[in-house]
Amino acid sequence: MSNTINRRGVTRGAAFSCLICFCSPRDCDNNNPRGSKRALLAFAACFGLAAGVYAIEVPLTEEMRDAITARIAPVGHVCIQGTACGGAGGAGAAAVVDGEATYNNACMACHSTGAGGAPKVGDLAAWEPRIAKGVEALHSSGVNGVAGTAMMAKGGQAQLSDEAVIAAVDYMIENSQ
């Protein structure tokens, strides 16, 4: 198509692009810099929309869909105490606490060296009077600390759950009898 000027003073090529992009021929006048910018923006918008339509049509296999679903799955869920929660994070999760791992991460620094008067794991003489007080008293000492000693609540590891501290105390008792 040649760029001839019609009776409105607009070239046919510009009129054709204006027709596609839904702007008025007056705005697409080659002698009007503002109109040329509008025509260019309108053309770019139309081209972008057309490209976007083709970009949506991507065939996905079931394997690809499963991979996408796994990537965007929620990391966790909220479970309110006293309500039934499904999944692995429910009531059975507390039974999985590893006492030895908690001891190694939180208790070993003091209970393997005797720092601050802590009874060493395996030292029967140091643990015997404590065990005689009862397991509940030892659990309470681990969770709440012992006043007047270096033993802080949860060994100073406030992020630990009560169940994790109790499991660590049970691990130390088992290895000190």
Secondary structure by P-SEA (a helix, b strand, c coil): cccccccccccaaaaaaaaaacccccccccccaaaaaaaaaaaaaaaaaaaaaaaacccccaaaaaaaaaaacccbbbbcccccccccccccccccccaaaaaaccccccccccccccccccccccaaaaaaacaaaaaaaaaccccccccccccccccccaaaaaaaaaaaaaacc
